[in-house]
Amino acid sequence: MSVTAIEIVDVEKRFLRTYALRSVSLDIGSGITGFLGPNGAGKTTLLRILATVLAPDAGRLRLFGLDPARTGDRLAIRRRLGYMPQEPGFHRHFTAFEFVDYVAILKEMTDRRVRHDEVRRVLELVGLEDVMGRKLKALSGGMRRRVALAQALLGEPELVVLDEPTAGLDPEQRLRFREIVSVLAERRTVVLSTHQTEDVAALCERVVVLNEGEIPFVGTPSELAALARGAVWLADERGPAAQLSWRTGEGRHRNIGSAPELAELVEPTLEDGYLMLLGTRPREEVGR
Amino acid sequence: MSARSIPLPAASRQRPRATVLPLARLEGRRLLRHPLILLAAALLLALDFLSILFFDETDADGYAWSLSVPFMPFAAALLVVVNLAALRGVRDGADELYGSLPTTARTRTAAHLVSLAWALAATALLVALSVLASMSRGGHVPGIFPAITAPAMIALCGALGLALARWLPHSAASTIGVVGLFVLVNGAGSASESRWGLLLLAFVALTILFGALALLRDRSRLT
């Protein structure tokens, strides 16, 4: 069994009167843990807390057994952390190499030759070796996301926190990302948030669903998918009593919830389970 | 399984101060490569050339002018460029990323302060050129104080730009700094030889004050 790298007990975070996190408790070990949830669920807040950028208002947090509220511990955690924020804040006049090199210095890589080798390594890892001399303002959104990923991988951190890493990546880049992260997670703890259920299904050993600052589900992707077992139907018509329903590309209707007439029961996907768990919106909103 | 402390790998046990020099080197190089600095340096050389053409080489006032006024656009440019560099994280929204890294805002500020050495070296070179040009025409040979007042003014402007970035984190604040600079240095052109020492002392004291103020503002605490 993997060592628990992250221990979260009754963590709360409020912004003015709004609760971003309510009494969240979770243990995370090595491997890849994916956070799924709608916008405003608290994913980014939780990842910022794990990245030691935000402090929780209440509760207990330990990263590698260290308390990020203590200055010395926080520094030790940051030395073992790689973080890719949702909006990394690129310096547009830096080249890709200069930006990653700058972050490498801020990660205390002081030996110039070793640092430059490491910068080249991570840029090659994300497939940017041909554009490392180009200014960031000249790179596409997807390439910039890869630069952001590259800086998070500097120094082979033991804990990698990735906020929406696949946003803006094309399918080929997403596959490359999955490859990189799955290799990375063989010896480390990777925590990522995403809206892409396919990424979670393909990559994550564990899924944490966040909704309105709470965790309604923690388990494996297949356990999340299993929540919708016996409740996913394919039919020619929209089911009148279905909790959620949408028209597939093949022209049939996928219904979650009660079975419509002449419907065919199908195996649920992770997305079905996720929608089943959170799908409280009226059917009309989804089906259009 | 409960969380347990894992020993840090030896390679990551670095002294935070060790980051200052590599960071300062990077900032110093970027500082000197900035278009505004390059433009100001060209203007400085042009003004210096004009002062050689129009002032009597033996005129101490003219010489004082050539060692102060041409350096003011350079000093103003440095103030703005240092301010922009120190505000990079705020302007580009990178503070969240910086906040997750082991190097604190104070270390970054210290690196910006050290990076002023690159600007000082460039200024010293420009002063030396100016002095050599004057001496080659048999002109006034400066005392030590007038010769180092221009670099001192440059250091002051850099420290002011940095202090403004840390206490008033808005690009417009550097404009206030530039106006303040011109008010402050207004008397330099007419300073008599005997007053150079005082002026220099004031510049050094203010540089230390602004540098300390910038360092005091460590915004890397958890929120």
Interface residues (C-beta under 8 A of the other chain):
Chain A: M1 S2 V3 T4 A5 I6 E7 D27 G29 R48 A51 T52 V53 L54 A55 R62 F64 G65 L66 P68 A69 R74 L75 A76 R78 R79 R80 L81 Y83 P85 E87 P88 G89 F90 H91 R92 D101 Y102 V103 I105 L106 K107 E108 T110 R112 R115 Q151 G155 E158 V161
Chain B: M1 S2 A3 R4 S5 I6 L8 S12 Q14 P16 A18 T19 L21 P22 L23 L26 R88 G89 D92 G93 A94 D95 E96 L97 Y98 G99 S100 L101 P102 T103 R108 L222 T223
